[in-house]
């Protein structure tokens, strides 16, 4: 979950996107310096905080992960201006280094593998369609709750009847340059530590 602050390009506005709009029609409500953005079904798409430098201490410009300090400031502003929305977000890293403990063939699909992946604090079962996924690899895992650069939100799902909780990512899915001859997931070298956040 990221915030963006670009005072030179956009102005003194802190942008907090939550969900990509599936439909064209969006609505805007103003609560003091806060603009709440929703779709036509009242799903919250995000918030814009105007005069951001008055309310937040922003150490760096550009796009960066939401942290607890900024989130607490948002909650205070919500309370001050009568916006009763919940801001209960899980701030643990959503892109982490994983280690493939095991790989088995999917029982209902020839091109899918069922992987057990250690992500440091737990072991996830992830169904993966990459041809190059193998046991004992270090990989990039998008955990449940992650938002991909494409806007896709990672949720628990079933692929051909088998539960999958996360995604083992390719460079392309992470928005990184991937040579055309390099197929499949992004395999990390041994210098990465299992469970550590992966930044890109």
C-alpha positions in Angstrom: 0.0 0.0 0.0 1.6 3.2 -1.2 1.2 6.9 -1.0 2.5 9.5 -3.5 3.7 13.0 -2.8 5.0 15.1 -5.8 4.8 18.8 -4.9 6.5 19.9 -8.1 4.4 17.9 -10.5 1.0 17.8 -8.7 1.1 20.3 -5.9 1.0 20.1 -2.1 -1.3 17.0 -2.2 -0.7 13.6 -0.6 -2.3 10.9 -2.8 -3.5 7.7 -1.2 -4.9 5.2 -3.8 -6.6 2.2 -2.4 -8.4 0.5 -5.2 -8.4 0.9 -9.0 -11.6 2.1 -10.5 -13.4 -0.7 -12.4 -15.9 1.7 -13.9 -15.6 5.2 -15.3 -17.9 7.1 -12.9 -16.3 8.3 -9.7 -17.6 10.6 -7.0 -15.7 13.1 -4.8 -16.6 14.2 -1.3 -14.7 16.9 0.6 -14.0 16.9 4.3 -11.8 19.9 5.1 -8.5 19.2 3.3 -9.5 15.6 2.6 -11.1 14.5 -0.7 -12.7 11.0 -0.5 -12.9 9.3 -3.9 -15.5 6.5 -4.5 -17.0 4.6 -7.4 -20.7 4.5 -8.3 -21.2 1.6 -5.9 -19.6 3.7 -3.0 -16.5 1.6 -2.9 -13.6 3.7 -1.6 -11.0 4.2 -4.3 -8.7 6.5 -2.3 -8.2 9.8 -0.6 -6.4 13.0 -1.5 -5.0 15.2 1.3 -4.6 18.8 0.2 -2.1 21.2 1.9 -0.3 18.0 2.9 2.8 19.8 4.2 0.7 21.4 6.9 -0.5 18.0 8.2 2.3 15.5 7.4 6.1 15.4 7.7 7.0 13.8 4.4 10.6 12.7 4.3 10.8 11.9 0.6 8.9 12.8 -2.6 7.5 10.3 -5.0 5.8 7.0 -4.4 6.7 5.1 -1.2 5.0 2.7 1.2 2.4 4.0 3.7 3.9 3.9 7.2 2.4 3.9 10.7 3.2 7.6 11.4 1.5 8.8 8.2 -1.5 6.5 8.8 -1.9 7.9 12.4 -1.9 11.4 11.0 -4.6 10.4 8.5 -6.7 9.0 11.3 -6.4 12.2 13.3 -7.5 14.3 10.3 -10.4 11.9 9.7 -11.5 12.5 13.3 -11.0 16.3 13.1 -13.1 16.7 10.0 -15.8 14.2 10.8 -14.9 11.5 8.3 -15.9 8.2 9.9 -14.2 5.8 7.5 -12.1 3.0 8.8 -8.3 3.1 8.2 -7.4 -0.3 9.6 -4.8 -1.4 7.1 -2.2 -4.1 7.5 1.2 -2.3 7.0 3.3 -5.4 6.9 5.3 -5.8 3.7 3.3 -7.3 0.9 6.2 -8.1 -1.5 8.7 -10.4 0.2 11.5 -12.9 -0.5 10.2 -16.4 -0.4 11.8 -19.8 -0.5 10.2 -22.6 -2.5 10.1 -25.6 -0.1 8.3 -28.0 -2.4 6.8 -28.2 -5.9 4.2 -30.7 -6.9 2.1 -31.2 -10.1 -1.4 -29.7 -9.9 -3.9 -32.6 -10.0 -6.2 -30.9 -12.5 -3.8 -28.9 -14.8 -0.7 -30.0 -16.6 0.8 -26.5 -16.7 0.3 -25.6 -13.1 2.4 -26.4 -10.1 1.4 -26.3 -6.4 4.2 -24.8 -4.3 4.8 -24.5 -0.6 6.7 -21.2 -0.1 8.4 -20.0 3.1 7.9 -16.3 3.5 9.6 -15.9 6.8 6.7 -15.8 9.2 4.5 -18.5 7.6 4.4 -21.0 4.8 2.0 -20.2 1.9 0.5 -22.6 -0.6 0.8 -20.9 -4.0 -0.4 -22.3 -7.4 2.1 -21.2 -10.1 2.0 -21.5 -13.8 5.6 -20.5 -14.5 7.6 -23.1 -16.4 10.8 -22.3 -14.5 9.6 -22.6 -10.9 11.5 -25.2 -8.9 12.2 -26.4 -5.4 14.9 -24.6 -3.4 14.6 -21.3 -5.3 14.4 -17.9 -3.7 11.6 -15.9 -5.4 9.6 -12.7 -5.0 6.2 -13.4 -3.4 3.2 -11.0 -3.6 1.2 -11.8 -0.5 -2.5 -11.5 -0.1 -3.3 -7.8 0.0 -0.6 -6.7 -2.3 -1.4 -4.5 -5.2 0.6 -5.2 -8.4 1.9 -2.4 -10.6 -0.9 -3.4 -13.1 -3.5 -2.6 -10.4 -4.3 -6.2 -9.7 -5.1 -6.9 -6.1 -3.8 -10.2 -4.7 -6.6 -12.2 -2.9 -7.0 -15.8 -1.8 -8.3 -17.8 -4.7 -8.7 -21.3 -6.1 -7.0 -22.3 -9.4 -8.6 -25.3 -10.9 -9.9 -26.3 -7.5 -6.7 -25.9 -5.5 -6.3 -23.0 -3.0 -3.7 -20.4 -3.7 -2.6 -17.6 -1.3 -0.3 -15.2 -3.1 1.7 -15.0 -6.3 5.2 -15.9 -7.2 6.2 -13.0 -9.5 8.0 -12.5 -12.7 10.0 -9.4 -13.4 7.3 -8.2 -15.9 4.6 -8.5 -13.2 6.7 -6.4 -10.9 7.1 -3.7 -13.6 10.8 -4.5 -14.1 12.5 -5.0 -17.4 12.4 -8.7 -18.5 14.3 -9.8 -21.6 12.0 -11.6 -24.1 14.1 -14.8 -23.8 13.8 -14.8 -20.0 10.5 -16.7 -19.4 8.8 -17.3 -16.1 9.3 -16.1 -12.5 12.1 -13.9 -11.2 14.6 -16.2 -9.5 16.7 -14.4 -6.9 20.3 -15.1 -6.0 21.5 -16.4 -2.6 22.2 -12.9 -1.2 18.5 -12.4 -0.4 17.1 -13.3 3.0 13.9 -15.2 3.3 11.1 -13.0 4.6 12.7 -9.7 4.0 10.7 -7.0 2.1 11.4 -6.9 -1.7 11.6 -3.4 -3.1 11.3 -2.5 -6.7 
